[in-house]
């Protein structure tokens, strides 16, 4: 589906660029998260890793108490990043006592990541983050859900077009 811009709009104008709108919005939204995550001792990329682990835990067990492992490869796939990008982040989360890492029995190349009891308990504190973000943004929840859905569609289209085929260029 191709459409052309009206002739009175400069297609190279900064304010017309989707990439610019995404980049500045990303920085602004992450700035909203930063002070909310600070009391949890997490950076935003670490928070995303913890979200992936908490999601997996709920899917794997139906609750958040079993300690079901998730491979580094699976975390990287969920976050759409290269596995090597995760190594320093996982090391830091392990030093904080939130996860454990271990080589998988039968496949020394694979590393399994498990939430510790402290990592599982942190989820309870993290439940305050989403409503606090919505409150600080002052944007209607339905509008944010519509935006997330639109961004998910754009991400899917970009990936279908070959974006992130070389994940080494993309970092969390």
N, C-alpha and C positions, 0 to 999 in steps of 0.2 A: 504494500500500500504506500504509494508515493503521493505526497501533497506538496505544493509549492507555497512559499510564503508570499503574502501580498508584496507588491513591488516597493511599497514605502517602508518596509522593514528591512533593515540591514541584517543579513543572515550571519554576519560576523560580529554583531554587536554583543558585547559581554553579557548584557542582561537577557539576551536571547539564547544563551548557551545552557543546555541542560547540565552539562558537566560543571559549570560554574555554580549553578543553583544547588546541585548536589554537594559539591565541595564545601561551600560556605555553610550550608545547612548542617552538614556532618560535623563541622568544627563547632558550630553553635550548640547543637544538641549534645555533643560529647561534653561540652563545657557545663551543661546542665547536670549531666550524670556525675561529673567529677566530684563535687562536694558531697553528693549522696553516697557515693561508693567509698569515699575516704574513711568513714567510720568503720566500714567493713574490712578495711585494709586491702582493697582491691582496686586495680586499674580497670578501665573499661575492657580491654582485651581479656584480662583475667576473669572478669565478670562473664564475658561471653563463653569462656571455657567452662566456668561453673554452671552456667545455664544449660550448656550441652550435657554436662554430667548429670545435673538434676533432672533434665528431661529424660535422659536415658534410664536413670534410676526408676522413674515413675513408669515408663513404658515397659521396662524389663520386669518389674516386680509389682506394679500397681500401688506401690507405696514408696517411701524414701528411707527405708531402713536396712536393706539387704546388702549393700556394697557390691552390686553387680558391676563387673569391669566393662570398660569401653576402651578400645584400642586407640592409640595415638592416630593411626590412619583414619579411623572413623570420626574422631574429633576434628581432624583436619578437613575431612569431607563435609561434615556438618557446618563448619565455619568457612568453608570455601577458601582455605589457605593451604600452603605447602606444609608438610609435616615438620620440616626443619624449623619453620617459623615458631612452632609450638614449644620446641625443646627448652629454651630459656624460661618461657612462661610457666611450663609445667614444673621445672626445677624450682622456681620461686614459690609456686603454690604448694609444692611438697615441703619446702623449707618453712612455710607458714603452718604446716600441719593439716592442710585441707584435703590433700590427696596422697596416695601412694602410687609409685610406679614400679612395675616388675616385668621381667621378661616372661613371655608366655611359655608355659611348658609345652614342649613339642615344636616350638617355632621361636628360636632365639632371636630372630629378626624382628618379631612383633613385641611391642611393649603395651601392657595393659595398664590402665589408669583406673583407680578406685577412689571413691570418696571416703574420707575418714569420718569418724563420728563427728569431729569438729566441722568438717566440710558439709555434712548432712545438717548439722544444727545451724550453720550459717544461712541455710536456705530460709529458715524462719525469719531471720533478720532481714534478708533480701526481699521478702514479700512486701516490704514498705517502699521499695524502689519504684516499681511501675506507677502506683498512684501518685507518688511524690513528683515524678517526672511529668505526668499529665497535669498535675496542679501547677507546677512551675512554668510549664509551657503555656498554660491558659488557653489551650486549644481543645475544642470539643472532642471527646473520646471517639465518637463516630467519624469525625474528620481524620483523626490519627489512624484509625483502622482502615479507612479508605486510602490514605496515603501509603500505609504499609502494604496494602494489597496492590496498589499501583506500582510501588517500588519492586515488589516481588515479581510482578509481570515484566517489568523492565529488566530486572536481573535475569529472569528466565530467557527473555528474548536475547539479551546480550550474550549469555552463555551459549545459546543455540547458534549465535553468530560467530562463535569461536573465542569469545572473551574468556580469559583465565585458563586457556589451554596450556599456557606456560605459567603455572601458579607461582613461580619464583619471582614474578614481577608484582605479585599482590601480597601485601602484608596486612595483618590485623592491626 
